[in-house]
């Protein structure tokens, strides 16, 4: 995992060749979902305990958070695949799915900070940490997606830019 975080591009080939890509993908995305969900749960728990809500079920929140994490992961992999495929990338959808799942370990530090930010904890250091760690995770994801698609840096940058624009527009319309 250290090699993933140090942005070693060769580690993806080694993981795929060892036939453990699916395992690493599921573990990394699952742990990301648990980190985010448990962080959110711990921050929301004080709100729930003050309102004395009888319908509060932490297990439902945990399973919903895990499901949501896997759904977001699949959606990002699909968008990366579509835009990279459009400019000559790998035809196989499972490659970006597995590579981005393996690279999701880079999002582990972002998850609790983002959860705190969404819960209303706003301070400058938290915001700076979210920005820096998100940029780092984006760099890890870029290398992962580039290795999955087989594109050059320029073409992967174009595909990544189109993905960001599309998802940004989608989120704007959704919100």
CORMOSUL-V50568 format. One record per pair of residues at least 12 apart in sequence whose ideal C-beta (glycine too) atoms are under 7 Angstrom apart, sorted by the first residue. I is the first residue (numbers start at 1). GAP is how many residues later the second one is. Records with the same first field share a line. If there is no record, write none. Layout:
# CORMOSUL-V50568
I: GAP  GAP
This chain:
# CORMOSUL-V50568
1: 104
4: 98  99  101  136
5: 100  101  135
7: 132  133  136
9: 134  138
12: 87  90  132  135
15: 87
21: 77  81
22: 76
24: 78
25: 73  76  77
28: 73  74  76  77
29: 40  41  44  72  75
30: 36
31: 77
32: 37  72  75  76  79
33: 32  33  36  37
34: 32
35: 73  76  77
36: 29  33  75  79
37: 24  25  28  29
39: 72  73  76
40: 25  75
41: 17  20  21
43: 72  73  76
44: 75
73: 27  28  31
74: 23
76: 24
77: 19  20  23
79: 84  87  88
80: 16  20  65  79  83
81: 12  15
83: 76  79  80
84: 61  65  67  72  75
87: 64  68  71  72
88: 63  67
89: 60  61  62  70
90: 58  59  60
95: 53
96: 49  52  53
99: 45  46  48  49
100: 41  44  45
102: 42
103: 37  38  41
106: 30  31  34  35
107: 30
109: 24
110: 20  23  24  27
113: 13  16  17  20
114: 16
117: 13
142: 14  18
145: 15
